[in-house]
Amino acid sequence: MNRTIKTFALAALLAAFTAGVQASAMPKGNAAKGKEASAACAACHGEDGNSKSGEFPKLAGQHADYLYNSLVQYKSKQRKNAIMGGFAATLSRQQMADLAAFYASQKGLDHKY
Ligand code: HEC
């Protein structure tokens, strides 16, 4: 491959990547709707996202974009987990944003390092 082609290929790749990132911009989440939807999640993650078991990650107080992206990635199978893949498959992007807004608004662990 000569230099021009390499440069072009890199630019095309970058453009495709940027487009992908823009396409997955997070919708504005509604925490009240997220709270309603979270009934399906409470058994494992706790009512407010502070799960009681080490088997299940704590969602309370986590950044909304982190939670949202995790759900998007479970649904797209970019992140693989049998349980969460099943749940995420049933959620729309808006519902994911609502759930993310709800858990992000809950009090999480105090981080003392
Ligand atoms: C049957 C138990 C169970 C239920 C119900 C459940 N989850 Fe999970 N969830 C898990 C497990 C186990 C993991 C860790 C999976 C992994 O290793 O990726 C997880 C991971 C997650 C993560 C990633 C957390 C992180 O720190 O990376 C998010 C976000 C999440 N769940 C949201 C939800 C939402 C929203 C619901 C309800 C729609 C839900 N979960 C329902 C078991 C459950």
Boltz pocket constraint, residues with backbone or C-beta under 6 A from the ligand:
constraints:
  - pocket:
      binder: B
      contacts: [[A, 37], [A, 38], [A, 40], [A, 41], [A, 42], [A, 43], [A, 44], [A, 45], [A, 55], [A, 56], [A, 57], [A, 58], [A, 59], [A, 66], [A, 67], [A, 68], [A, 70], [A, 71], [A, 80], [A, 81], [A, 83], [A, 84], [A, 87], [A, 99]]
      max_distance: 6.0
